[in-house]
Amino acid sequence: MNGSFGYVSGRPGSAIDEARFSPNAVTSADGRFTLVFEGDSESPEGVLAAYAARGKRAIEELRGGFALGLWDTTERTLLLARDPIGIQSLYFATAPGKLAFATEVWTLAAQGFAEKRLSRRAIGSFLATGAVAEPDTILEGVSPLPPATILTYRDGHARSATYWELPIEPRSDVDPRDVEAALIEAALPPAAPPRAPDEREITEAIEALDQPSTSFLQAFRAAKSAREAAFADLGRSALFPAAERVLRFGARLAAGRAVELAYAALRCRRASHLYTSLSFHWDPAEGPIWDESHLPLTIPEKLGPALARRRIRLDRALSTLDLVNALRDTALRDADVASRRLGFALRAPLLERAVVESALSLPLASTFRHTRARPAPAPPLAAWLRGPLRAWAEALLLDELPRRAPFLSQGFAEFLWPFFLRNDNNHRAAPNVFALATLVAYLQSHDATI
């Protein structure tokens, strides 16, 4: 089992009578506070001392990525908090009079705090995008604590409050040179083309997953080779999206699509709504059971009006959406789990609150030279699936899928695999084939069902 956790319980509406925490919890000298903490800039002891002196303000002022659960024995109150951007993951599950939290979804299941029951919508978003989109998780009944949120749990009741919001409209006092300096400092050399994995390596990576992801292999490899330095550039492509994505997003908005539908179409792979729909058992008379409009998204309340009034640059609007959606669901979650598996703290200097605030608040007329993202080259999935991963994928799709994922359509898998192999020029289906195989392999490692 991986990840920190905590648990409090009591009769509904009455004082909590039991509290239990993972072995890495620390307790204040007077015995009043117990803290479970994962972060990159502060020590648990420092956080405890700051909280004893300043209360919740100390949590709101923490830097970098963090996730924490803090138990106050005097007030019989549990606080949960997550960093402003969502660099660190934090999940919770509730029942009458009970609340459990953990930094990984499957830690809650392993401790008996959540059922091993899969979320159909989470599976749909994974097959369409390659990641489970918040606010869902792969397990029903388990929720992520939103970033920049403090949840207070007392007497069987939970309430939450947001302590920071992404800036939406530009400011005149932001100097583009400050943002450029941060980007230059965090820059990594261009990554080498990804080498093909063998079956052992991809199996090892998938077994290390908390929630399914088609991009985890790259993060796992980077963490193994460069450790902390592997993620120094994390967030660059979200803060400054590629021009091609900005243009496609703008075209969808210009065609009259609502912000959420324009962004959902951008996130989902080409034809993914069709592939995802066909992957499930469904009645043709009822029509497809999944499309892009089903993708869970977080849309900041002020973003739509700012776009309508042309008070925000299109690239800044897309950056805002990427920060609260795609980045959080994919690269951040992958990096968080990979660093935890290898025993080091995840640091993402470009996602410090001050850098993000400056990057999103650039004046409308500002010029900016260093905006090009330098992501790792996309893995050649079609070549991998027709080459070193062919036997791996074929066994999963044709043999294991009926046993591990009976809620998926075996007939569609039996059609998709030979169709993909016969069409050498059809590379568009490769991400969908890879996602389907990855999901089945993931379910081999986790005893769960719908």
C-alpha positions as CSV (number, residue, x, y, z in Angstrom):
1,M,0.0,0.0,0.0
2,N,1.2,3.5,-0.8
3,G,0.2,6.9,0.3
4,S,-0.5,8.7,3.6
5,F,-4.0,8.3,5.2
6,G,-6.1,9.2,8.1
7,Y,-9.5,8.3,9.6
8,V,-11.9,9.8,12.1
9,S,-15.3,8.4,13.2
10,G,-18.0,8.9,15.8
11,R,-21.8,8.7,16.0
12,P,-23.4,11.0,13.5
13,G,-23.9,14.5,15.0
14,S,-21.8,13.7,18.1
15,A,-18.1,14.2,19.1
16,I,-15.6,12.0,17.2
17,D,-14.5,9.1,19.4
18,E,-11.8,7.5,17.2
19,A,-8.9,8.9,15.1
20,R,-6.3,6.9,13.3
21,F,-3.4,8.0,11.1
22,S,-0.6,6.5,9.0
23,P,2.8,5.9,10.6
24,N,4.3,9.0,9.0
25,A,2.0,11.3,11.1
26,V,3.7,13.7,13.6
27,T,2.2,15.0,16.9
28,S,2.9,18.3,18.5
29,A,4.8,18.4,21.8
30,D,1.7,19.1,23.8
31,G,-0.2,16.3,22.2
32,R,-3.0,18.5,20.8
33,F,-2.3,18.3,17.1
34,T,-1.5,15.4,14.8
35,L,-0.5,16.0,11.3
36,V,-0.3,13.8,8.2
37,F,1.7,15.9,5.6
38,E,3.2,15.5,2.2
39,G,4.9,18.5,0.7
40,D,8.0,19.8,-1.0
41,S,8.8,23.1,0.8
42,E,8.0,22.6,4.5
43,S,8.6,20.0,7.2
44,P,5.6,18.5,9.1
45,E,7.1,20.0,12.3
46,G,7.3,23.4,10.8
47,V,3.7,23.2,9.6
48,L,2.5,22.2,13.1
49,A,4.4,25.1,14.7
50,A,3.0,27.6,12.2
51,Y,-0.6,26.3,12.6
52,A,-0.3,26.5,16.4
53,A,0.7,30.1,16.0
54,R,-1.5,31.4,13.1
55,G,-4.3,28.8,12.5
56,K,-5.6,28.4,9.0
57,R,-3.7,31.4,7.8
58,A,-0.5,29.2,8.1
59,I,-2.0,26.7,5.7
60,E,-3.1,29.3,3.2
61,E,0.5,30.7,3.2
62,L,2.3,27.4,2.5
63,R,4.4,27.3,-0.6
64,G,4.8,24.7,-3.3
65,G,2.8,21.5,-3.5
66,F,1.2,20.0,-0.4
67,A,-1.6,17.8,1.0
68,L,-2.4,17.5,4.7
69,G,-4.8,16.2,7.3
70,L,-4.6,17.9,10.7
71,W,-6.4,16.5,13.7
72,D,-7.1,18.8,16.7
73,T,-7.8,16.7,19.8
74,T,-9.1,19.7,21.8
75,E,-11.6,20.8,19.2
76,R,-12.2,17.3,18.0
77,T,-11.9,18.7,14.5
78,L,-10.1,17.4,11.3
79,L,-8.8,19.8,8.7
80,L,-7.9,18.7,5.1
81,A,-6.1,21.0,2.8
82,R,-4.5,20.9,-0.7
83,D,-2.1,23.3,-2.4
84,P,-3.5,26.0,-4.7
85,I,-2.6,24.3,-8.1
86,G,-3.2,20.7,-7.1
87,I,0.4,19.5,-7.4
88,Q,-0.2,17.0,-4.6
89,S,-3.2,14.7,-4.7
90,L,-5.6,14.3,-1.8
91,Y,-8.8,12.1,-1.7
92,F,-11.5,11.5,0.8
93,A,-14.5,9.2,1.4
94,T,-17.4,9.8,3.8
95,A,-20.0,7.7,5.6
96,P,-22.4,8.6,8.4
97,G,-20.2,9.9,11.2
98,K,-17.0,8.9,9.4
99,L,-14.4,10.5,7.1
100,A,-11.2,9.0,5.7
101,F,-8.6,10.7,3.6
102,A,-5.5,9.6,1.7
103,T,-3.0,10.8,-0.9
104,E,-4.0,7.8,-3.2
105,V,-7.3,6.4,-4.1
106,W,-6.4,2.8,-3.6
107,T,-5.1,3.5,-0.1
108,L,-8.6,4.2,0.9
109,A,-9.8,0.9,-0.6
110,A,-6.9,-1.0,1.0
111,Q,-7.8,0.4,4.4
112,G,-11.4,-0.6,4.0
113,F,-12.7,3.0,3.7
114,A,-14.0,2.7,0.2
115,E,-15.5,-0.1,-1.9
116,K,-13.6,-1.5,-4.8
117,R,-16.3,-0.4,-7.2
118,L,-15.4,1.4,-10.5
119,S,-16.9,4.6,-11.7
120,R,-18.4,4.2,-15.2
121,R,-18.0,7.9,-15.9
122,A,-14.3,7.8,-14.8
123,I,-13.7,4.9,-17.2
124,G,-15.4,6.9,-20.0
125,S,-13.2,10.0,-19.4
126,F,-10.1,7.8,-19.3
127,L,-10.9,6.0,-22.6
128,A,-11.5,9.4,-24.2
129,T,-8.6,11.4,-22.8
130,G,-6.1,8.9,-21.4
131,A,-6.7,10.1,-17.8
132,V,-9.5,10.1,-15.2
133,A,-11.0,13.6,-15.1
134,E,-11.6,15.3,-11.8
135,P,-14.0,15.6,-9.9
136,D,-14.3,11.8,-10.5
137,T,-11.9,9.2,-9.4
138,I,-11.7,5.6,-10.6
139,L,-13.6,4.4,-7.5
140,E,-17.2,5.3,-6.8
141,G,-17.5,7.1,-3.4
142,V,-14.0,8.5,-3.5
143,S,-13.6,12.3,-4.2
144,P,-10.6,14.5,-4.7
145,L,-10.3,17.5,-2.5
146,P,-10.2,20.4,-4.9
147,P,-7.0,22.5,-5.0
148,A,-6.9,25.7,-2.8
149,T,-9.5,24.2,-0.5
150,I,-9.6,23.6,3.3
151,L,-12.2,21.1,4.4
152,T,-13.3,21.2,8.1
153,Y,-14.9,18.0,9.6
154,R,-16.5,18.1,13.0
155,D,-19.3,16.3,14.7
156,G,-20.0,14.3,11.6
157,H,-20.4,17.4,9.4
158,A,-18.0,18.6,6.7
159,R,-17.8,22.1,5.2
160,S,-15.2,23.4,2.8
161,A,-13.9,26.8,1.7
162,T,-11.6,28.0,-1.1
163,Y,-8.7,30.1,0.0
164,W,-7.3,31.2,-3.4
165,E,-8.5,31.5,-7.0
166,L,-6.8,31.6,-10.3
167,P,-6.6,35.2,-11.6
168,I,-8.8,35.6,-14.7
169,E,-8.3,39.2,-16.0
170,P,-4.9,40.8,-16.8
171,R,-3.1,43.3,-14.6
172,S,-1.0,46.3,-15.7
173,D,1.6,45.7,-13.0
174,V,2.8,42.3,-14.3
175,D,6.2,42.4,-16.0
176,P,6.6,39.7,-18.7
177,R,10.3,39.6,-18.0
178,D,9.6,38.1,-14.5
179,V,7.7,35.2,-16.1
180,E,10.3,34.7,-18.7
181,A,13.0,34.5,-16.1
182,A,11.1,31.8,-14.3
183,L,10.7,29.8,-17.5
184,I,14.4,30.1,-18.4
185,E,15.5,29.0,-14.9
186,A,13.2,25.9,-15.0
187,A,14.0,24.9,-18.6
188,L,15.2,21.4,-19.3
189,P,17.1,20.3,-22.4
190,P,14.9,18.8,-25.1
191,A,13.9,15.2,-24.3
192,A,15.2,12.4,-26.4
193,P,12.7,10.5,-28.5
194,P,11.0,7.8,-26.3
195,R,12.4,4.3,-26.7
196,A,10.0,1.4,-27.1
197,P,9.1,-0.4,-23.8
198,D,9.1,-4.1,-23.4
199,E,6.3,-6.0,-21.8
200,R,8.1,-6.1,-18.4
201,E,8.6,-2.4,-18.3
202,I,5.1,-1.4,-19.2
203,T,3.7,-3.9,-16.8
204,E,5.8,-2.5,-14.0
205,A,4.6,1.0,-14.8
206,I,1.0,0.1,-14.9
207,E,1.2,-1.8,-11.6
208,A,2.6,1.3,-10.0
209,L,-0.4,3.4,-11.0
210,D,-3.0,4.7,-8.6
211,Q,-5.5,5.7,-11.2
212,P,-5.2,4.6,-14.9
213,S,-3.1,6.8,-17.2
214,T,-1.8,6.4,-20.7
215,S,1.1,8.9,-20.1
216,F,2.4,7.4,-16.8
217,L,5.2,5.4,-18.5
218,Q,7.0,8.6,-19.6
219,A,6.7,10.2,-16.1
220,F,7.9,6.9,-14.4
221,R,10.9,6.7,-16.8
222,A,11.8,10.4,-16.2
223,A,11.5,10.0,-12.4
224,K,13.8,7.0,-12.5
225,S,16.4,8.7,-14.6
226,A,16.5,12.2,-13.3
227,R,14.5,12.1,-10.0
228,E,13.6,15.6,-8.8
229,A,15.1,17.3,-11.8
230,A,12.7,15.4,-14.1
231,F,9.8,17.6,-13.3
232,A,11.5,21.0,-13.1
233,D,9.7,22.0,-16.4
234,L,6.3,20.7,-15.3
235,G,3.5,23.1,-16.2
236,R,5.2,25.0,-19.0
237,S,2.9,23.6,-21.7
238,A,-0.2,24.5,-19.6
239,L,1.0,28.0,-18.8
240,F,1.9,28.6,-22.5
241,P,-0.1,26.2,-24.7
242,A,1.1,25.5,-28.2
243,A,-0.2,28.0,-30.9
244,E,-2.0,25.1,-32.7
245,R,-4.1,24.3,-29.6
246,V,-4.9,28.0,-29.1
247,L,-6.1,28.3,-32.7
248,R,-8.3,25.2,-32.5
249,F,-9.8,26.4,-29.2
250,G,-10.5,29.8,-30.7
251,A,-12.1,28.3,-33.8
252,R,-14.5,26.2,-31.7
253,L,-15.5,29.3,-29.7
254,A,-16.0,31.3,-32.9
255,A,-18.3,28.5,-34.2
256,G,-20.6,29.2,-31.3
257,R,-19.6,26.4,-28.9
258,A,-19.9,27.1,-25.2
259,V,-16.6,27.3,-23.4
260,E,-17.0,23.8,-21.8
261,L,-17.9,22.1,-25.1
262,A,-15.1,23.9,-27.0
263,Y,-12.6,22.7,-24.4
264,A,-14.0,19.2,-24.1
265,A,-13.6,18.8,-27.9
266,L,-10.0,19.9,-27.5
267,R,-9.2,17.5,-24.7
268,C,-10.8,14.4,-26.2
269,R,-8.8,12.5,-28.8
270,R,-10.1,12.5,-32.4
271,A,-13.1,10.2,-32.7
272,S,-12.7,9.3,-29.0
273,H,-16.4,9.9,-28.3
274,L,-17.2,7.1,-30.9
275,Y,-14.5,4.7,-29.6
276,T,-15.5,5.3,-26.0
277,S,-19.2,4.8,-26.6
278,L,-18.5,1.6,-28.6
279,S,-16.2,0.3,-25.9
280,F,-19.2,-0.1,-23.5
281,H,-22.1,-2.5,-23.8
282,W,-25.0,-0.4,-25.1
283,D,-28.3,-0.8,-26.9
284,P,-28.0,0.6,-30.5
285,A,-31.6,1.7,-30.3
286,E,-30.7,4.0,-27.4
287,G,-27.8,5.7,-29.2
288,P,-24.2,6.2,-27.9
289,I,-23.9,6.3,-24.1
290,W,-20.9,8.6,-24.0
291,D,-19.8,11.7,-25.8
292,E,-17.7,14.8,-25.2
293,S,-20.4,16.6,-23.3
294,H,-20.1,13.9,-20.6
295,L,-16.5,14.8,-19.9
296,P,-16.3,16.2,-16.3
297,L,-14.7,19.7,-16.5
298,T,-13.9,22.5,-14.1
299,I,-14.8,25.9,-15.6
300,P,-13.9,29.0,-13.5
301,E,-17.1,31.0,-13.0
302,K,-15.5,34.3,-14.3
303,L,-13.9,32.9,-17.4
304,G,-16.9,32.9,-19.7
305,P,-17.8,36.5,-19.0
306,A,-14.2,37.6,-19.4
307,L,-14.0,35.9,-22.8
308,A,-17.3,37.5,-23.9
309,R,-16.0,41.0,-22.9
310,R,-12.6,40.3,-24.5
311,R,-11.0,41.0,-21.2
312,I,-8.7,38.0,-21.4
313,R,-6.3,36.8,-24.1
314,L,-7.3,33.5,-25.7
315,D,-4.1,31.8,-24.8
316,R,-4.5,32.9,-21.2
317,A,-8.1,31.5,-21.2
318,L,-6.8,28.2,-22.5
319,S,-4.0,28.2,-19.9
320,T,-6.5,28.7,-17.1
321,L,-8.6,25.7,-18.4
322,D,-5.5,23.5,-18.8
323,L,-4.3,24.3,-15.3
324,V,-7.6,23.3,-13.7
325,N,-8.3,20.3,-15.9
326,A,-5.8,18.6,-18.3
327,L,-2.6,19.4,-16.3
328,R,-4.1,18.3,-13.0
329,D,-5.6,15.1,-14.4
330,T,-2.5,13.9,-16.3
331,A,1.0,15.4,-15.8
332,L,0.6,16.4,-12.2
333,R,-1.0,13.2,-11.1
334,D,1.6,11.1,-13.0
335,A,4.5,13.1,-11.5
336,D,3.0,12.9,-8.0
337,V,2.6,9.1,-8.1
338,A,6.0,8.5,-9.8
339,S,7.9,10.6,-7.3
340,R,6.1,8.9,-4.4
341,R,7.0,5.4,-5.7
342,L,10.6,6.4,-6.0
343,G,10.8,8.2,-2.6
344,F,11.3,11.8,-3.3
345,A,9.3,15.0,-3.0
346,L,7.7,16.4,-6.2
347,R,8.8,20.0,-6.9
348,A,7.3,22.0,-9.7
349,P,8.8,25.6,-9.6
350,L,6.8,26.8,-12.6
351,L,3.6,26.0,-10.6
352,E,4.5,28.2,-7.6
353,R,1.5,30.4,-6.9
354,A,3.4,33.7,-7.7
355,V,4.6,32.4,-11.1
356,V,1.1,31.2,-12.0
357,E,-0.5,34.5,-11.0
358,S,2.0,36.5,-13.0
359,A,1.7,34.2,-16.1
360,L,-2.1,34.4,-16.1
361,S,-2.2,38.1,-15.4
362,L,0.0,39.2,-18.4
363,P,-1.3,42.5,-19.9
364,L,-3.4,42.2,-23.0
365,A,-0.8,44.0,-25.1
366,S,2.3,42.4,-23.7
367,T,4.9,40.8,-25.9
368,F,6.4,37.5,-24.8
369,R,9.2,35.7,-26.5
370,H,9.8,32.6,-24.4
371,T,6.3,31.0,-24.8
372,R,7.2,27.9,-26.8
373,A,6.5,24.7,-24.8
374,R,9.1,22.0,-25.0
375,P,7.1,18.8,-24.3
376,A,8.7,15.4,-24.7
377,P,8.2,13.9,-28.2
378,A,4.9,12.0,-28.4
379,P,5.5,8.2,-28.1
380,P,4.9,6.4,-31.4
381,L,2.1,4.3,-30.0
382,A,1.2,2.7,-33.4
383,A,4.7,1.4,-33.9
384,W,4.9,0.1,-30.4
385,L,1.5,-1.7,-30.6
386,R,2.5,-3.3,-34.0
387,G,6.0,-4.1,-32.7
388,P,7.2,-4.8,-29.1
389,L,3.8,-4.4,-27.4
390,R,1.8,-6.4,-29.9
391,A,1.6,-9.7,-27.9
392,W,0.9,-7.7,-24.7
393,A,-2.0,-5.7,-26.2
394,E,-3.4,-8.7,-28.1
395,A,-3.6,-10.9,-25.0
396,L,-5.2,-8.1,-23.0
397,L,-7.8,-7.1,-25.6
398,L,-8.8,-10.6,-26.8
399,D,-8.2,-12.8,-23.8
400,E,-8.2,-10.7,-20.6
401,L,-10.9,-8.1,-21.4
402,P,-13.9,-10.5,-21.0
403,R,-12.6,-11.6,-17.5
404,R,-11.3,-8.3,-16.2
405,A,-13.8,-5.9,-17.7
406,P,-17.1,-7.6,-18.5
407,F,-18.8,-4.2,-18.7
408,L,-16.8,-3.5,-21.9
409,S,-17.8,-4.8,-25.3
410,Q,-15.7,-7.9,-26.3
411,G,-17.2,-7.7,-29.8
412,F,-15.8,-4.1,-30.2
413,A,-12.4,-5.1,-29.0
414,E,-12.3,-8.1,-31.4
415,F,-13.2,-5.7,-34.2
416,L,-10.9,-2.9,-33.2
417,W,-7.6,-4.9,-32.8
418,P,-7.5,-6.5,-36.3
419,F,-8.9,-3.3,-37.9
420,F,-5.9,-1.4,-36.3
421,L,-3.4,-4.0,-37.4
422,R,-4.7,-4.1,-41.0
423,N,-4.5,-0.3,-41.5
424,D,-0.9,0.6,-41.4
425,N,-1.6,4.2,-42.2
426,N,-4.3,4.5,-39.5
427,H,-2.3,6.0,-36.6
428,R,-5.3,7.9,-35.1
429,A,-6.8,4.7,-33.5
430,A,-3.5,3.9,-31.7
431,P,-4.2,6.1,-28.6
432,N,-7.6,4.5,-28.2
433,V,-6.3,1.0,-28.6
434,F,-3.5,1.7,-26.1
435,A,-6.0,3.2,-23.6
436,L,-8.2,0.1,-23.8
437,A,-5.3,-2.2,-23.3
438,T,-3.9,-0.1,-20.5
439,L,-7.3,-0.2,-18.7
440,V,-7.5,-4.0,-18.9
441,A,-3.9,-4.3,-17.6
442,Y,-4.7,-1.8,-14.8
443,L,-7.7,-3.9,-13.8
444,Q,-5.5,-7.0,-13.6
445,S,-3.6,-5.2,-10.8
446,H,-6.7,-4.0,-8.9
447,D,-9.6,-6.3,-7.9
448,A,-12.5,-4.0,-8.8
449,T,-15.8,-4.1,-10.7
450,I,-18.7,-1.8,-11.8
